[in-house]
Amino acid sequence: MKSYKTTGLIIKRTNFSEADRILTVFTRDHGKIKVLAKGVRRITSKRGGNVELLNLAEITLHEGKNFDLLTEAQVINSFPDLRTNLNTIGLCYHLCEIVDGLCPEREVYLKIFNELIKLLSILNSQPVTRNSQTISIFETFILRELGFYPKDKDLPLDKIDPILEELLEKKLKSKSFLRKIV
């Protein structure tokens, strides 16, 4: 077993056991990975705050049998202003749901990673107003980048949701929330 270090964005988290958490991390070098973060739910945990949703962090992992184990985490950017606007945080959760649903594990998508980080940085400095086109632009980009839609054809806005939901084989949870606030 070996240890390795990577940069990643926490896109999903699930409580596990009494004090642990399973994190889905979209990394620059290893793609989407699932990580077991032992003890991060304890009040005394020094890593807990570093592995919150939407944190970009430098993480050190130890290869495990089922999950890689988180041994260290240092926040690079927590995007603090994202959490101050309900529309913006809803949009960010939607972006994470799309990345988590469409990107297979352990497949590196550097363009998608960079575009997602760039988009979060923009949203962090410019909160979303009602009817932002940010959702459609990213959805179209990821569908084309992953090869689900031709790059040379226009993608009508009313076709994006059905395509995404067909690919994911489920309704988008965050989309119903966004309809209420946008």
C-alpha positions in Angstrom: 0.0 0.0 0.0 1.2 3.5 -0.8 0.4 7.1 0.1 -0.2 9.9 -2.4 -1.1 13.6 -2.4 -3.6 15.3 -4.7 -5.7 18.4 -5.1 -9.5 17.9 -5.0 -12.9 19.4 -4.6 -15.3 17.8 -2.1 -18.4 17.3 -4.1 -20.4 14.9 -1.9 -20.2 13.5 1.7 -22.1 10.8 3.4 -22.0 10.0 7.1 -20.6 6.6 7.9 -20.3 4.8 11.2 -20.3 6.9 14.3 -17.6 9.5 13.6 -16.5 8.8 10.0 -17.6 10.2 6.6 -17.3 8.9 3.0 -16.3 11.8 0.8 -16.6 12.0 -3.0 -13.6 14.1 -4.2 -13.2 15.3 -7.7 -9.4 15.5 -8.1 -7.1 17.0 -10.6 -4.8 13.9 -10.9 -7.1 10.9 -10.2 -10.6 11.9 -11.3 -13.5 11.3 -9.0 -12.6 9.1 -6.0 -14.3 8.0 -2.9 -12.4 8.5 0.3 -13.0 7.3 3.9 -12.3 10.1 6.3 -12.1 8.5 9.8 -13.1 10.5 12.8 -13.9 13.8 11.0 -17.3 14.1 12.6 -15.8 14.2 16.1 -15.7 17.7 17.7 -12.0 17.3 18.3 -11.2 16.4 14.7 -8.5 18.7 13.1 -9.4 17.6 9.6 -13.2 18.0 9.8 -13.4 21.7 8.7 -11.0 21.0 5.9 -13.2 18.5 4.2 -16.5 20.3 4.0 -18.6 20.4 0.8 -17.2 22.7 -1.9 -13.8 23.0 -0.3 -10.8 22.8 -2.6 -8.1 21.0 -0.6 -4.7 19.4 -0.9 -5.3 15.9 0.5 -3.0 13.1 1.4 -4.4 9.6 1.0 -3.4 6.1 1.8 -4.5 3.4 -0.6 -7.0 1.1 1.1 -8.9 -2.1 0.1 -12.4 -0.5 -0.5 -11.7 3.2 0.0 -8.6 5.3 0.1 -8.1 6.7 3.6 -7.7 10.4 4.2 -4.6 11.1 6.4 -4.2 14.8 5.9 -6.2 17.7 4.4 -5.3 21.4 3.9 -7.8 23.8 2.5 -6.6 25.7 -0.6 -9.9 27.6 -1.2 -13.1 27.3 0.8 -15.1 29.7 -1.5 -16.6 31.4 1.6 -18.9 33.7 -0.2 -20.7 30.8 -2.0 -22.4 30.0 1.2 -23.9 33.4 1.7 -26.4 33.3 -1.2 -29.1 30.7 -1.4 -29.3 30.8 -5.2 -25.5 30.4 -5.5 -25.2 27.5 -3.1 -28.1 25.7 -4.8 -26.4 26.2 -8.2 -23.1 24.8 -6.7 -24.8 21.7 -5.4 -26.4 21.2 -8.8 -23.0 21.4 -10.5 -21.6 18.9 -8.0 -24.5 16.5 -8.6 -23.9 16.6 -12.3 -20.1 16.0 -12.0 -20.7 13.2 -9.5 -23.4 11.6 -11.7 -21.7 11.8 -15.1 -18.0 11.4 -14.4 -16.9 7.8 -13.8 -14.6 7.0 -10.9 -10.8 7.1 -11.4 -11.1 8.8 -14.9 -9.1 12.1 -15.1 -11.0 15.0 -16.7 -8.7 17.9 -16.3 -10.7 20.3 -18.5 -13.9 19.6 -16.4 -11.9 20.0 -13.1 -10.4 23.3 -14.2 -13.8 24.6 -15.6 -15.5 23.7 -12.3 -12.9 25.4 -10.1 -13.0 28.4 -12.4 -16.8 28.6 -12.2 -16.8 28.3 -8.4 -14.2 31.1 -8.2 -16.4 33.3 -10.4 -19.5 32.5 -8.4 -17.6 33.1 -5.2 -16.9 36.7 -6.3 -20.2 37.4 -8.2 -23.3 35.9 -6.5 -25.9 34.5 -8.9 -28.8 36.6 -9.8 -32.1 35.1 -10.8 -32.1 33.4 -14.2 -28.4 32.9 -14.5 -27.3 31.1 -17.6 -24.4 29.6 -15.7 -26.2 26.3 -15.3 -26.8 25.8 -19.0 -23.3 26.7 -20.0 -21.7 24.2 -17.6 -24.3 21.5 -18.4 -23.6 21.9 -22.1 -19.8 21.9 -21.6 -19.8 18.7 -19.5 -22.1 16.9 -21.9 -19.8 17.7 -24.8 -16.6 17.1 -23.0 -17.7 13.6 -21.9 -18.8 12.8 -25.4 -22.6 12.6 -24.7 -23.4 15.4 -27.3 -21.5 16.4 -30.4 -19.3 19.5 -30.0 -20.3 20.9 -33.5 -24.1 20.8 -32.9 -26.2 23.4 -31.0 -27.8 22.1 -27.9 -31.2 23.6 -27.3 -31.7 24.7 -23.6 -35.0 22.7 -23.4 -33.2 19.5 -24.3 -30.5 19.6 -21.6 -32.6 18.4 -18.6 -34.0 15.4 -20.5 -30.5 14.4 -21.7 -29.0 14.7 -18.2 -31.9 12.8 -16.6 -31.7 10.0 -19.2 -27.9 9.6 -18.7 -28.2 9.7 -14.9 -31.3 7.4 -15.0 -33.0 9.6 -12.4 -34.4 13.1 -11.8 -31.9 15.7 -10.6 -32.5 16.4 -6.9 -30.9 19.9 -7.1 -32.9 20.9 -10.2 -36.2 20.8 -8.4 -34.6 23.0 -5.7 -33.3 25.4 -8.3 -36.7 25.8 -9.9 -38.1 27.1 -6.6 -35.4 29.8 -6.1 -34.5 30.7 -9.7 
